[in-house]
Amino acid sequence: MTTLERAEAAERAMAEELDRIVVKSAIYTSGERDPRLPVTRPDNGKLVMMGHDPRLPRMPDKPTLFDFFTLRFGPTQHLMQSARLAMKNGVSEKIVMACLVHDIAIAGFIRGDHGYWAAQLVEPYVDEEVGWAIRYHQALRFYADESAGYSYPEMYKKLFGPDYQPDPYIERDYKYACDHKWYMSARQICVNDLYAFDPNVKAELEEFTDIVGRNFKQPKEGLGFDASPSSHMWRTMMWPTKYL
C-alpha cells in the first residue's frame, strides 16, 4: 500500500466507528482523486454526518476567536510569535491584531490564497484597515521592500524554486497595494511575519487578550451564528464534515 492508501485505510477504519457516514467535499479530495468521479456512499443504513463530528472537540454554543484558536486551528505559534514580534517592534494595536490572524485561513480553512480568505473571515469584526492589510499581504510578501526592512524570504526559494514568478493577479494586487494609503500596514504584516520557526520560543494566547478585546468585535451570538457575510465560513470550520 502507498502512504496515501494507508492513510485512507486508517481514516476509513476510524470513520466506520462513527454512528454517521462522513462524505468529504470535492475540494477536500481533489488532487488525490478526480473530483468529477462519482462518490460512492456506503449502503450500510447509517445516516450522514450533520453537525458536530465526535472526533473533534465540541465547540461552545457561542464560540469566540480564542475558541477557534484552541479547538479548531492547527498549530498557531507562528501567528502568536508574529504578533508578539509586532508588539516588540512598536506597531499599532491594529497591526498586532492583523499579525495575530493573518494566517488563520491556513490554520483552519485552506492554504491557497490564504490572505484573501483570512481577510474575508475577519472583515466583519475588525477595523477596515486590518482586513485590507491582511488581504494585501498575500501579494506583498512575494516582493521585497528593503526600505521597509523586508527581504524576499529564503524559505520561498526553497519552497517554490529560485525562478518562481507570482501569478498575474498577485502582481496586479501588489501594484495596487503599493499606491494605497494603507500600504505600510500590509507591509508591516510581512515585516513581522516569521519565515523560520523557533521551537524554543513559545508565545501564549493570553498575551493578546486585551488587544483582541479592543480590536475584534466578538458577536454576542458567537462566531458562526451572527449572520455576518463570513459566518458560514466559521461554521464550516466548526463542523468541517457536515454533509449539507
Long-range contacts (C-beta under 8 A, 24 or more apart in sequence): 4-32, 14-55, 18-46, 18-49, 18-54, 18-55, 19-46, 19-47, 20-46, 20-47, 20-48, 20-49, 20-50, 21-46, 21-47, 21-48, 21-49, 22-48, 22-49, 22-53, 22-241, 23-48, 23-49, 23-243, 24-241, 27-110, 48-243, 49-241, 49-242, 49-243, 50-242, 50-243, 50-244, 51-239, 51-242, 52-239, 53-239, 53-240, 53-241, 56-240, 59-238, 60-222, 61-222, 62-220, 62-221, 62-222, 62-225, 63-222, 63-223, 63-224, 63-234, 63-238, 64-218, 64-222, 64-223, 65-101, 65-125, 65-212, 65-216, 65-218, 65-223, 66-205, 66-212, 67-223, 68-104, 68-108, 68-223, 68-234, 68-237, 68-238, 69-205, 70-205, 72-108, 72-237, 72-238, 73-104, 73-107, 73-108, 74-106, 74-107, 74-108, 75-107, 76-107, 76-205, 77-197, 77-201, 77-202, 77-203, 78-103, 78-194, 78-197, 79-103, 79-104, 79-107, 80-203, 80-204, 80-205, 80-207, 80-208, 81-194, 81-197, 81-198, 81-201, 81-203, 82-189, 82-192, 82-193, 82-194, 83-192, 83-203, 83-207, 83-208, 83-211, 84-203, 84-207, 85-192, 85-194, 86-188, 86-192, 89-191, 89-192, 91-188, 91-192, 93-211, 93-214, 93-215, 94-126, 94-127, 94-129, 94-130, 94-185, 94-215, 95-130, 95-133, 95-185, 95-188, 95-189, 95-192, 96-208, 96-211, 96-215, 97-126, 97-130, 97-211, 97-212, 97-215, 97-216, 98-126, 98-130, 98-133, 98-134, 98-137, 98-185, 98-188, 98-189, 99-188, 99-189, 99-192, 99-193, 100-208, 100-211, 100-212, 101-126, 101-134, 102-133, 102-134, 102-137, 102-189, 102-193, 108-237, 109-233, 109-236, 109-237, 113-138, 114-138, 115-139, 117-233, 120-229, 120-230, 120-233, 121-230, 121-233, 121-234, 122-216, 122-230, 123-229, 123-230, 124-217, 124-226, 124-228, 124-229, 124-230, 124-231, 125-216, 125-217, 125-218, 125-219, 125-223, 125-228, 126-215, 126-216, 126-217, 127-215, 129-182, 129-185, 130-185, 130-215, 132-180, 132-182, 132-185, 132-186, 133-182, 133-185, 133-186, 133-188, 133-189, 134-186, 134-189, 135-186, 136-173, 136-176, 136-177, 136-180, 136-182, 136-186, 137-186, 137-187, 137-189, 137-190, 137-193, 138-170, 138-173, 139-166, 139-170, 139-171, 139-173, 139-174, 139-177, 140-174, 140-177, 140-186, 140-187, 140-189, 140-190, 141-190, 141-193, 142-166, 142-170, 142-174, 143-174, 145-187, 148-184, 148-187, 148-188, 148-191, 149-191, 150-187, 150-190, 150-191, 153-195, 154-195, 155-195, 155-196, 156-195
